[in-house]
């Protein structure tokens, strides 16, 4: 399963690439989830260990936050990148 692109007219989506037992993943999830919910943005989580292609591409950078196909940040949250994505999603 690979992240899907944002489509015109579709609900904006954030994808959080994670793996089990990852404290940085937990931290990013705890920051992003309430922001996404408040903004009405879908947040999808994908475990990179379940997909060899995702693990090969993103495994070293997990956790990774994607806005559509665009990487917003990895390891730690980038507040400016997330805020810009939310602002764009709101129109």
ChimeraX attribute file (.defattr): number of C-alpha atoms within 10 A of each C-alpha:
attribute: neighborCount
match mode: 1-to-1
recipient: residues
	/A:1	11
	/A:2	11
	/A:3	19
	/A:4	13
	/A:5	13
	/A:6	15
	/A:7	10
	/A:8	7
	/A:9	6
	/A:10	7
	/A:11	11
	/A:12	22
	/A:13	24
	/A:14	27
	/A:15	22
	/A:16	27
	/A:17	25
	/A:18	26
	/A:19	20
	/A:20	10
	/A:21	8
	/A:22	11
	/A:23	12
	/A:24	18
	/A:25	21
	/A:26	14
	/A:27	14
	/A:28	21
	/A:29	20
	/A:30	11
	/A:31	12
	/A:32	17
	/A:33	17
	/A:34	13
	/A:35	16
	/A:36	17
	/A:37	11
	/A:38	9
	/A:39	14
	/A:40	15
	/A:41	19
	/A:42	14
	/A:43	21
	/A:44	14
	/A:45	15
	/A:46	18
	/A:47	17
	/A:48	24
	/A:49	15
	/A:50	11
	/A:51	12
	/A:52	12
	/A:53	13
	/A:54	17
	/A:55	18
	/A:56	11
	/A:57	10
	/A:58	16
	/A:59	18
	/A:60	11
	/A:61	15
	/A:62	21
	/A:63	27
	/A:64	24
	/A:65	31
	/A:66	23
	/A:67	23
	/A:68	17
	/A:69	15
	/A:70	14
	/A:71	14
	/A:72	20
	/A:73	21
	/A:74	20
	/A:75	15
	/A:76	15
	/A:77	19
	/A:78	13
	/A:79	13
	/A:80	11
	/A:81	15
	/A:82	20
	/A:83	12
	/A:84	12
	/A:85	21
	/A:86	21
	/A:87	11
	/A:88	10
	/A:89	15
	/A:90	11
	/A:91	6
